[in-house]
Amino acid sequence: MFEPLYTADEMRAAEQGHDVDTMMERAGRAVADAVLQRYPDAGHIAAICGKGANGGDGRIALRVLAEAGRKTSEGPAADADVVIDALFGTGFAGTPRPDAAALIEQLNALGANVRPDFTAGELRRAFRSLALAFHPDRHPRSTGTETAALSRNFVVLHDAYRALQIPAAATI
């Protein structure tokens, strides 16, 4: 069993002082872009969304996919071509709450082949792309406060990218 890269408390501490809404918007858009690239013929995309930031990422992905002309729905859908798992984030441990457990049961009842769809290389490239988007040199007109926030975001994303370069951490 692999040790988590970060505990939930460490992730909350890392997110302090960061523009979490912007990071969630980028993450949701990245998920939507990946779905559109990998499943161009998917007409109906559903997402199982939790109550935290991961669920927010899923809802943003659904909004972006709807803007792209796809039918979207939140929750298990028997007629969905693609289901996005946005229920839990990397900090989850323990037994799911009853409401989350019920969603998992509904998803399992669909008989879908649930598996991770992104390789470690794809994840590394996504984190690298996000890190570069926050690099302070890419924002020469930013103020001191903005530059500090960009730098913090860059460091967190770059650290995630570097962690995925470690073979044991990159195993999905």
Secondary structure, 3 states (H helix, E strand, C coil): CCCCCCCHHHHHHHHCCCCHHHHHHHHHHHHHHHHHHHCCCCCEEEEEECCCHHHHHHHHHHHHHHHCCCEEEECCCCCCCEEEEECCCCCCCCCCCHHHHHHHHHHHHCCCCCCCCCCHHHHHHHHHHHHHHHCHHHCCCCCHHHHHHHHHHHHHHHHHHHHCCCHHHHCC
